[in-house]
Each structure stands twice: as C-alpha cells, then as structure tokens.
Amino acid sequence: MITVIAGTNRNNSYTKAVADICCNYMNSQNIENQLLDLSTLPTNIFHGNIYWNTPKEFEPFQEKILNCDGILTVLPEYNGSFPGALKFFIDLLKFPESLHEKPSAFVGVAAGYFGALRAIEQLEMVFQYREAHIFGKRVMFPKVQDKMTEDKLNITDNKLKSKLEKMLIEFNHFSHYHKSLTN
Ligand SMILES: Cc1cc2nc3c(=O)[nH]c(=O)nc-3n(C[C@H](O)[C@H](O)[C@H](O)COP(=O)(O)O)c2cc1C
C-alpha cells in the first residue's frame, strides 16, 4: 500500500490535482494506494494542546501513515520551502514508528521555475532525521500551471508525464523491496 500525501491544505490546489493523477495512474497499474489529503484535516487539531494528544478525528490520518509500505508526498513550494501545514501534520504523527525506515518519495509542484526543488530538499531533511528510506528519484513540476489541462485532470507535458509514471512504478518496487527485507 502506497500512501499519497497531498501536501497542502490549500483548497483546489495543483498539489491535490497531481496527487489525484498519481493515485489514478497507480490504480491503472493495480498498485494499491490511498490518498491522504491535508485539506481534509480536522480543524480541531489547530491548537496548542494537540501534541501527543490528538483527537479521534486524526486517527484515520495517522493510520494511513502506519499501515502503508511507502509514502509518496506531493508538495508545493511556499516561500521557498514546503507548507507549514505539512510540517504541522508531521509533528502530530506518532514517533518514531510513523516514518522510521519508511520508503519515501517526493513530487514537487510550483508556479516558479524551480519546481519546488528547495521544498523537496528541505522536506527530505525532515524525513532523514526521522530515519525514513529516501527514494533517489524525484519528479518536479516547474511552472505547473503550464503543464496541466485547465481542469487540472491531466498532464499536458508528455515527457514529464512519462517520468512521473516511471517513478511511481519504481517507487512501488522500492517500497516492496524494503518490505521484503523487514518481514
Ligand atoms: C503561501 C504561498 C507561498 C508561495 N510561495 C511560492 C514560492 O516560494 N515559490 C514558487 O515557485 N511558488 C510559490 N507559490 C505558488 C505555488 O507554487 C503555486 O500556488 C502552485 O500552484 C503550487 O501550489 P498549490 O498546490 O497550492 O496550487 C506560493 C503559493 C502560496 C499559496
């Protein structure tokens, strides 16, 4: 099972659109997957007494991280980094079991020319701190608005689309290889 995190809580984001495309492609390849959409996080988590004391509404989100064999995070670049909502989500996850030795891959989405490379590299540092197994290949969508159809349902850049699909297949193999080592 691959969990695909749509890594922003912004409504109607390109990040969510790319995350949906990843899930749809994996479905077409019979790769088990589930979406974890940060825009659907319960609003009662946003207060200061939440750490190590998450409400039951958070449990399905936590469960999608614990029960998967790999995490694919699709993330946008916000102010030269990844969204605060994504870091907050990670800070609420159980430690260390949530990310420890978890195969993890990243897809970057940005309006700018750098395709969220900075955001990916910063997020990889967090995952590395939590001893995740980082998958070496990343896919980036610079100027994302020029690479998708207006309804955000499809990628118009065929080279990028093939690169993403190849990465998804390889990441699934990587995740299952790690699973076979630990079982
Ligand atoms: C708070 C905020 C900060 C942003 N900062 C950057 C940035 O530093 N670099 C960039 O290329 N785009 C930046 N953007 C634009 C996003 O890359 C753009 O919205 C793109 O569609 C991906 O984000 P989305 O998934 O929210 O749609 C920012 C957007 C928001 C909402």
The ligand as an ORCA input file, in Angstrom:
! r2SCAN-3c Opt
* xyz 0 1
  C       1.652     30.867      0.640
  C       2.211     30.601     -0.723
  C       3.565     30.771     -0.968
  C       4.104     30.501     -2.229
  N       5.458     30.617     -2.429
  C       5.987     30.185     -3.612
  C       7.398     30.106     -3.791
  O       8.186     30.391     -2.907
  N       7.884     29.663     -4.991
  C       7.037     29.307     -6.016
  O       7.524     28.904     -7.085
  N       5.699     29.376     -5.871
  C       5.164     29.796     -4.691
  N       3.796     29.799     -4.510
  C       2.922     29.441     -5.633
  C       2.683     27.925     -5.687
  O       3.851     27.293     -6.155
  C       1.507     27.689     -6.610
  O       0.331     28.014     -5.892
  C       1.418     26.306     -7.232
  O       0.166     26.206     -7.840
  C       1.579     25.146     -6.282
  O       0.817     25.339     -5.122
  P      -0.655     24.741     -4.884
  O      -0.501     23.256     -4.765
  O      -1.107     25.410     -3.627
  O      -1.503     25.102     -6.086
  C       3.245     30.087     -3.276
  C       1.869     29.923     -3.016
  C       1.349     30.151     -1.768
  C      -0.127     29.901     -1.501
*
